[in-house]
Amino acid sequence: MPTHGSLTKAGKVRAQTPKLEKSTLRKGKGSSLKVRSHYTTRVIHPKPTDRNGRPQKRF
């Protein structure tokens, strides 16, 4: 099975990128925290809706 490019060049880009220390990298929210926040906004504290499921208009 033919390859795209030679195997001698494998890992070239990763070797060239500068190494960053862990303190400079940003950490995002974990996926479980994201799911929990979606659950609280949609199930625990839902916005009031009309009969068709659309959000109610405030006058």
N, CA, C and O atoms as CSV, one atom per row, in Angstrom:
chain,resi,resn,atom,element,x,y,z
A,1,MET,N,N,0.846,-1.178,0.000
A,1,MET,CA,C,0.000,0.000,0.000
A,1,MET,C,C,0.893,1.245,0.000
A,1,MET,O,O,1.731,1.401,0.888
A,2,PRO,N,N,0.725,2.111,-0.966
A,2,PRO,CA,C,1.599,3.285,-1.039
A,2,PRO,C,C,1.288,4.290,0.067
A,2,PRO,O,O,0.162,4.376,0.558
A,3,THR,N,N,2.317,5.047,0.446
A,3,THR,CA,C,2.143,6.058,1.487
A,3,THR,C,C,2.198,7.442,0.867
A,3,THR,O,O,2.743,7.617,-0.223
A,4,HIS,N,N,1.645,8.412,1.545
A,4,HIS,CA,C,1.714,9.806,1.105
A,4,HIS,C,C,2.930,10.433,1.774
A,4,HIS,O,O,2.874,10.796,2.949
A,5,GLY,N,N,3.997,10.559,1.053
A,5,GLY,CA,C,5.225,11.106,1.628
A,5,GLY,C,C,6.080,9.999,2.224
A,5,GLY,O,O,5.590,8.907,2.511
A,6,SER,N,N,7.328,10.283,2.403
A,6,SER,CA,C,8.233,9.255,2.922
A,6,SER,C,C,8.113,9.156,4.439
A,6,SER,O,O,7.759,10.117,5.122
A,7,LEU,N,N,8.417,7.976,4.937
A,7,LEU,CA,C,8.323,7.741,6.379
A,7,LEU,C,C,9.486,8.370,7.136
A,7,LEU,O,O,9.438,8.472,8.361
A,8,THR,N,N,10.532,8.795,6.424
A,8,THR,CA,C,11.669,9.421,7.108
A,8,THR,C,C,11.320,10.810,7.607
A,8,THR,O,O,11.989,11.329,8.501
A,9,LYS,N,N,10.275,11.428,7.040
A,9,LYS,CA,C,9.878,12.780,7.453
A,9,LYS,C,C,8.790,12.762,8.526
A,9,LYS,O,O,8.250,13.815,8.866
A,10,ALA,N,N,8.466,11.615,9.053
A,10,ALA,CA,C,7.392,11.520,10.043
A,10,ALA,C,C,7.791,12.217,11.335
A,10,ALA,O,O,8.908,12.030,11.817
A,11,GLY,N,N,6.896,13.017,11.902
A,11,GLY,CA,C,7.139,13.717,13.152
A,11,GLY,C,C,7.941,14.994,13.008
A,11,GLY,O,O,8.410,15.547,14.002
A,12,LYS,N,N,8.107,15.474,11.769
A,12,LYS,CA,C,8.927,16.669,11.523
A,12,LYS,C,C,8.313,17.909,12.160
A,12,LYS,O,O,9.021,18.684,12.803
A,13,VAL,N,N,7.016,18.109,11.994
A,13,VAL,CA,C,6.363,19.326,12.483
A,13,VAL,C,C,6.371,19.355,14.004
A,13,VAL,O,O,6.634,20.398,14.602
A,14,ARG,N,N,6.089,18.234,14.628
A,14,ARG,CA,C,6.067,18.200,16.092
A,14,ARG,C,C,7.455,18.463,16.668
A,14,ARG,O,O,7.585,19.102,17.712
A,15,ALA,N,N,8.481,17.978,15.999
A,15,ALA,CA,C,9.839,18.201,16.485
A,15,ALA,C,C,10.237,19.666,16.349
A,15,ALA,O,O,11.051,20.156,17.131
A,16,GLN,N,N,9.675,20.373,15.370
A,16,GLN,CA,C,10.051,21.760,15.131
A,16,GLN,C,C,9.316,22.752,16.027
A,16,GLN,O,O,9.804,23.862,16.240
A,17,THR,N,N,8.160,22.378,16.551
A,17,THR,CA,C,7.390,23.324,17.359
A,17,THR,C,C,8.070,23.525,18.707
A,17,THR,O,O,8.576,22.567,19.291
A,18,PRO,N,N,8.090,24.760,19.210
A,18,PRO,CA,C,8.754,25.007,20.490
A,18,PRO,C,C,7.958,24.407,21.646
A,18,PRO,O,O,6.727,24.390,21.636
A,19,LYS,N,N,8.687,23.919,22.631
A,19,LYS,CA,C,8.045,23.304,23.796
A,19,LYS,C,C,7.558,24.401,24.735
A,19,LYS,O,O,8.324,25.296,25.092
A,20,LEU,N,N,6.294,24.339,25.135
A,20,LEU,CA,C,5.724,25.302,26.069
A,20,LEU,C,C,5.612,24.660,27.438
A,20,LEU,O,O,5.317,23.471,27.558
A,21,GLU,N,N,5.850,25.456,28.464
A,21,GLU,CA,C,5.684,24.937,29.814
A,21,GLU,C,C,4.202,24.836,30.137
A,21,GLU,O,O,3.379,25.523,29.532
A,22,LYS,N,N,3.867,23.980,31.090
A,22,LYS,CA,C,2.467,23.723,31.396
A,22,LYS,C,C,1.748,24.938,31.948
A,22,LYS,O,O,0.537,25.059,31.769
A,23,SER,N,N,2.449,25.835,32.607
A,23,SER,CA,C,1.789,26.988,33.211
A,23,SER,C,C,1.273,27.964,32.151
A,23,SER,O,O,0.323,28.702,32.409
A,24,THR,N,N,1.882,27.979,30.966
A,24,THR,CA,C,1.462,28.920,29.935
A,24,THR,C,C,0.267,28.401,29.139
A,24,THR,O,O,-0.411,29.176,28.464
A,25,LEU,N,N,0.007,27.117,29.213
A,25,LEU,CA,C,-1.122,26.557,28.468
A,25,LEU,C,C,-2.421,26.818,29.215
A,25,LEU,O,O,-2.465,26.746,30.443
A,26,ARG,N,N,-3.481,27.121,28.467
A,26,ARG,CA,C,-4.791,27.333,29.088
A,26,ARG,C,C,-5.534,26.019,29.177
A,26,ARG,O,O,-5.485,25.196,28.263
A,27,LYS,N,N,-6.215,25.836,30.278
A,27,LYS,CA,C,-7.042,24.645,30.437
A,27,LYS,C,C,-8.498,25.044,30.293
A,27,LYS,O,O,-8.950,25.997,30.928
A,28,GLY,N,N,-9.231,24.324,29.468
A,28,GLY,CA,C,-10.634,24.608,29.294
A,28,GLY,C,C,-11.475,23.869,30.315
A,28,GLY,O,O,-10.957,23.118,31.141
A,29,LYS,N,N,-12.776,24.091,30.248
A,29,LYS,CA,C,-13.685,23.350,31.115
A,29,LYS,C,C,-13.661,21.884,30.706
A,29,LYS,O,O,-13.556,21.558,29.523
A,30,GLY,N,N,-13.757,21.021,31.680
A,30,GLY,CA,C,-13.871,19.615,31.367
A,30,GLY,C,C,-15.225,19.332,30.740
A,30,GLY,O,O,-16.179,20.079,30.956
A,31,SER,N,N,-15.313,18.268,29.973
A,31,SER,CA,C,-16.559,17.988,29.267
A,31,SER,C,C,-17.701,17.681,30.235
A,31,SER,O,O,-18.857,17.990,29.945
A,32,SER,N,N,-17.387,17.077,31.382
A,32,SER,CA,C,-18.451,16.765,32.337
A,32,SER,C,C,-19.026,18.039,32.941
A,32,SER,O,O,-20.223,18.101,33.223
A,33,LEU,N,N,-18.188,19.059,33.145
A,33,LEU,CA,C,-18.693,20.327,33.666
A,33,LEU,C,C,-19.565,21.028,32.635
A,33,LEU,O,O,-20.556,21.667,32.987
A,34,LYS,N,N,-19.199,20.910,31.363
A,34,LYS,CA,C,-20.008,21.500,30.299
A,34,LYS,C,C,-21.381,20.846,30.259
A,34,LYS,O,O,-22.401,21.528,30.156
A,35,VAL,N,N,-21.400,19.523,30.340
A,35,VAL,CA,C,-22.662,18.789,30.296
A,35,VAL,C,C,-23.519,19.155,31.496
A,35,VAL,O,O,-24.735,19.297,31.373
A,36,ARG,N,N,-22.894,19.307,32.646
A,36,ARG,CA,C,-23.643,19.672,33.853
A,36,ARG,C,C,-24.242,21.064,33.733
A,36,ARG,O,O,-25.376,21.284,34.160
A,37,SER,N,N,-23.497,22.013,33.155
A,37,SER,CA,C,-24.029,23.367,33.004
A,37,SER,C,C,-25.183,23.382,32.014
A,37,SER,O,O,-26.159,24.104,32.218
A,38,HIS,N,N,-25.088,22.589,30.935
A,38,HIS,CA,C,-26.210,22.482,29.998
A,38,HIS,C,C,-27.439,21.905,30.694
A,38,HIS,O,O,-28.557,22.371,30.478
A,39,TYR,N,N,-27.227,20.885,31.533
A,39,TYR,CA,C,-28.331,20.258,32.249
A,39,TYR,C,C,-29.012,21.258,33.176
A,39,TYR,O,O,-30.241,21.313,33.230
A,40,THR,N,N,-28.232,22.045,33.901
A,40,THR,CA,C,-28.840,22.999,34.825
A,40,THR,C,C,-29.602,24.085,34.084
A,40,THR,O,O,-30.668,24.503,34.536
A,41,THR,N,N,-29.073,24.556,32.944
A,41,THR,CA,C,-29.782,25.614,32.225
A,41,THR,C,C,-31.032,25.094,31.529
A,41,THR,O,O,-32.020,25.821,31.421
A,42,ARG,N,N,-31.012,23.861,31.060
A,42,ARG,CA,C,-32.144,23.346,30.284
A,42,ARG,C,C,-33.190,22.641,31.131
A,42,ARG,O,O,-34.383,22.739,30.844
A,43,VAL,N,N,-32.763,21.927,32.176
A,43,VAL,CA,C,-33.696,21.104,32.946
A,43,VAL,C,C,-34.031,21.743,34.292
A,43,VAL,O,O,-35.207,21.861,34.639
A,44,ILE,N,N,-33.038,22.150,35.041
A,44,ILE,CA,C,-33.261,22.676,36.382
A,44,ILE,C,C,-33.859,24.079,36.336
A,44,ILE,O,O,-34.830,24.359,37.039
A,45,HIS,N,N,-33.285,24.972,35.509
A,45,HIS,CA,C,-33.762,26.351,35.404
A,45,HIS,C,C,-34.155,26.668,33.962
A,45,HIS,O,O,-33.491,27.478,33.316
A,46,PRO,N,N,-35.211,26.052,33.446
A,46,PRO,CA,C,-35.574,26.328,32.049
A,46,PRO,C,C,-36.233,27.690,31.898
A,46,PRO,O,O,-36.819,28.221,32.841
A,47,LYS,N,N,-36.127,28.244,30.702
A,47,LYS,CA,C,-36.804,29.502,30.403
A,47,LYS,C,C,-38.268,29.202,30.135
A,47,LYS,O,O,-38.573,28.155,29.564
A,48,PRO,N,N,-39.186,30.078,30.525
A,48,PRO,CA,C,-40.604,29.829,30.269
A,48,PRO,C,C,-40.894,29.824,28.769
A,48,PRO,O,O,-40.391,30.665,28.024
A,49,THR,N,N,-41.716,28.858,28.338
A,49,THR,CA,C,-42.053,28.731,26.918
A,49,THR,C,C,-43.563,28.703,26.751
A,49,THR,O,O,-44.302,28.445,27.701
A,50,ASP,N,N,-44.012,28.975,25.526
A,50,ASP,CA,C,-45.441,28.884,25.237
A,50,ASP,C,C,-45.784,27.438,24.869
A,50,ASP,O,O,-44.963,26.538,25.046
A,51,ARG,N,N,-46.995,27.219,24.359
A,51,ARG,CA,C,-47.432,25.859,24.057
A,51,ARG,C,C,-46.607,25.193,22.962
A,51,ARG,O,O,-46.499,23.967,22.927
A,52,ASN,N,N,-46.022,25.991,22.065
A,52,ASN,CA,C,-45.264,25.433,20.949
A,52,ASN,C,C,-43.783,25.247,21.267
A,52,ASN,O,O,-43.024,24.809,20.402
A,53,GLY,N,N,-43.362,25.563,22.465
A,53,GLY,CA,C,-41.975,25.398,22.850
A,53,GLY,C,C,-41.111,26.603,22.567
A,53,GLY,O,O,-39.902,26.571,22.798
A,54,ARG,N,N,-41.721,27.675,22.065
A,54,ARG,CA,C,-40.962,28.900,21.797
A,54,ARG,C,C,-40.829,29.707,23.085
A,54,ARG,O,O,-41.718,29.657,23.935
A,55,PRO,N,N,-39.736,30.446,23.241
A,55,PRO,CA,C,-39.616,31.280,24.445
A,55,PRO,C,C,-40.691,32.351,24.487
A,55,PRO,O,O,-41.041,32.932,23.460
A,56,GLN,N,N,-41.213,32.610,25.683
A,56,GLN,CA,C,-42.275,33.604,25.830
A,56,GLN,C,C,-41.727,34.999,25.593
A,56,GLN,O,O,-40.595,35.314,25.961
A,57,LYS,N,N,-42.560,35.833,24.966
A,57,LYS,CA,C,-42.174,37.218,24.726
A,57,LYS,C,C,-42.449,38.027,25.980
A,57,LYS,O,O,-43.483,37.860,26.626
A,58,ARG,N,N,-41.523,38.898,26.315
A,58,ARG,CA,C,-41.728,39.794,27.452
A,58,ARG,C,C,-42.194,41.130,26.926
A,58,ARG,O,O,-41.598,41.691,26.006
A,59,PHE,N,N,-43.256,41.633,27.511
A,59,PHE,CA,C,-43.808,42.912,27.055
A,59,PHE,C,C,-43.451,44.020,27.993
A,59,PHE,O,O,-43.832,45.168,27.766
